[in-house]
Amino acid sequence: MPNIKQQKKRMRLAEKQRLRNRQNKSAIRTLFKKLQTSVEEQDQATAEALALQLTSSIDKAVTKGVLHKNNAAHKKSRVAHLVGSLSA
C-alpha cells in the first residue's frame, strides 16, 4: 500500500479504469458470441445488425484505449469474415 497521497489516488483511478476496460471487453465478447450464433442459424439480417454494432463498439474501445488498434483490426476482420461466409 502506498503512503504517498498521489499514489493512493492513482491506485483508485487504476481500479476504476480496470473495471471499465473489463466491462468493455466483456461486452465485445458477448456481441461476438451473439454474432456467431446468428451466423450458425443463418440469420443474415440479425448478423449484419450485430456486425455493425460490434465494429462500432470495437472502434470505441480503441479510442478509449481499451484495445490496441492492431487487435481491433484483427477482431473486425473476424467479424467481416463471419458475415461474408454467411452471404456466400
C-alpha positions as CSV (number, residue, x, y, z in Angstrom):
1,M,0.0,0.0,0.0
2,P,1.4,3.4,-0.9
3,N,2.0,6.1,1.6
4,I,2.0,9.0,-0.8
5,K,-1.3,10.7,-1.5
6,Q,-0.9,10.9,-5.2
7,Q,-0.1,7.2,-5.5
8,K,-3.2,6.4,-3.5
9,K,-5.2,8.4,-6.0
10,R,-3.5,6.6,-8.9
11,M,-4.5,3.3,-7.4
12,R,-8.1,4.4,-7.1
13,L,-8.2,5.6,-10.7
14,A,-6.4,2.4,-11.9
15,E,-9.1,0.3,-10.3
16,K,-11.9,2.3,-12.0
17,Q,-10.2,2.1,-15.3
18,R,-9.6,-1.7,-14.9
19,L,-13.3,-2.3,-14.2
20,R,-14.3,0.0,-17.2
21,N,-11.9,-1.8,-19.5
22,R,-13.2,-5.2,-18.3
23,Q,-16.8,-4.2,-18.9
24,N,-16.0,-3.0,-22.5
25,K,-14.1,-6.2,-23.4
26,S,-16.8,-8.3,-21.9
27,A,-19.4,-6.5,-24.0
28,I,-17.4,-7.1,-27.2
29,R,-17.0,-10.8,-26.4
30,T,-20.8,-11.1,-25.8
31,L,-21.6,-9.4,-29.1
32,F,-19.2,-11.6,-30.9
33,K,-20.8,-14.7,-29.4
34,K,-24.2,-13.5,-30.4
35,L,-22.9,-12.9,-33.9
36,Q,-21.5,-16.4,-34.1
37,T,-24.9,-17.8,-33.0
38,S,-26.8,-15.8,-35.6
39,V,-24.4,-16.9,-38.3
40,E,-24.8,-20.6,-37.3
41,E,-28.6,-20.1,-37.5
42,Q,-28.2,-18.5,-41.0
43,D,-30.0,-15.3,-39.8
44,Q,-28.5,-12.7,-42.1
45,A,-30.4,-9.7,-41.0
46,T,-29.5,-10.1,-37.4
47,A,-25.9,-11.0,-38.2
48,E,-25.5,-7.8,-40.2
49,A,-27.0,-5.6,-37.5
50,L,-24.8,-7.3,-34.9
51,A,-21.7,-6.9,-37.1
52,L,-22.4,-3.1,-37.4
53,Q,-22.9,-2.8,-33.7
54,L,-19.8,-4.9,-32.9
55,T,-17.5,-2.9,-35.2
56,S,-18.8,0.3,-33.7
57,S,-18.1,-0.9,-30.2
58,I,-14.6,-2.2,-31.2
59,D,-13.8,1.2,-32.7
60,K,-15.0,3.0,-29.5
61,A,-12.8,0.6,-27.4
62,V,-9.8,1.7,-29.5
63,T,-10.4,5.4,-29.0
64,K,-10.8,4.8,-25.2
65,G,-7.5,2.9,-25.1
66,V,-9.1,-0.4,-24.1
67,L,-7.9,-2.3,-27.2
68,H,-4.8,-1.8,-29.3
69,K,-5.5,-0.8,-32.9
70,N,-4.0,-4.0,-34.4
71,N,-6.1,-6.1,-32.0
72,A,-9.2,-4.2,-33.1
73,A,-8.3,-4.8,-36.8
74,H,-8.0,-8.5,-36.1
75,K,-11.3,-8.6,-34.4
76,K,-13.0,-6.6,-37.1
77,S,-11.5,-8.9,-39.8
78,R,-13.0,-11.9,-38.0
79,V,-16.4,-10.2,-37.9
80,A,-16.2,-9.4,-41.6
81,H,-15.2,-13.0,-42.4
82,L,-18.1,-14.4,-40.4
83,V,-20.7,-12.1,-42.1
84,G,-19.1,-12.8,-45.5
85,S,-19.3,-16.6,-45.0
86,L,-23.0,-16.2,-44.4
87,S,-23.7,-14.5,-47.7
88,A,-21.5,-16.9,-49.7
